[in-house]
Amino acid sequence: MKVLLTPHQEKFVGRKMKGGGYLSRDEVIREALRVYELVEQEDNDPQLAAALRHALSSPLKKYKPGHFAALAA
């Protein structure tokens, strides 16, 4: 799959990689999709929203698949 990003999105991905939390562009995009999926599933859960905001502001912390499962349950 090939995805075209806007210049703004390319810069954002570059900043995330330079921050040291990601080894590749693919990792940044996968993490963004995981977060988007969680937001879509639990759009009205304030506890989940707070956890997602924290995750987005902490790129050095590695979140594994299922990290937010307890909140989504």
C-alpha positions in Angstrom: 0.0 0.0 0.0 1.3 3.4 -0.9 0.0 6.5 1.0 0.6 10.1 -0.1 1.0 12.6 2.7 0.6 16.4 2.5 3.8 18.4 3.2 2.4 19.2 6.7 1.9 15.5 7.4 5.4 14.6 6.2 6.9 17.2 8.5 4.8 15.9 11.4 6.0 12.3 10.7 9.6 13.6 10.5 9.3 15.4 13.9 8.0 12.2 15.5 10.9 10.2 14.2 13.4 12.8 15.3 11.9 12.8 18.7 13.4 9.3 19.1 10.1 7.4 19.7 9.9 5.8 16.3 12.4 4.0 14.1 10.5 4.4 10.8 7.7 6.3 9.1 5.7 3.1 9.1 5.7 3.0 12.9 4.4 6.5 13.1 1.6 5.8 10.6 0.7 2.5 12.3 0.5 4.2 15.7 -1.7 7.0 14.3 -4.0 4.4 12.8 -4.2 2.6 16.1 -5.1 5.8 17.9 -7.7 6.7 15.2 -9.3 3.3 15.5 -9.6 3.6 19.3 -11.1 7.1 18.9 -13.6 5.8 16.4 -14.6 2.9 18.7 -14.9 4.9 21.9 -15.7 8.4 20.7 -17.6 9.4 23.9 -15.3 7.8 26.5 -13.6 10.7 28.4 -11.1 8.3 30.2 -10.0 6.8 26.8 -9.8 10.3 25.3 -7.4 11.4 28.1 -5.3 8.3 27.7 -5.1 8.9 23.9 -4.1 12.5 24.5 -1.4 11.3 26.8 -0.2 8.8 24.3 0.1 11.4 21.6 2.1 13.7 23.8 4.5 11.0 24.8 6.1 9.5 21.7 9.0 8.1 23.6 6.8 5.6 25.5 6.1 2.5 23.5 2.5 1.4 23.5 1.9 -2.2 22.6 -1.2 -3.5 20.8 -3.9 -3.9 23.4 -2.5 -1.2 25.7 -5.8 0.6 25.9 -7.9 -2.6 25.9 -8.9 -2.2 29.6 -10.4 1.2 28.8 -12.2 0.0 25.7 -13.8 -3.0 27.6 
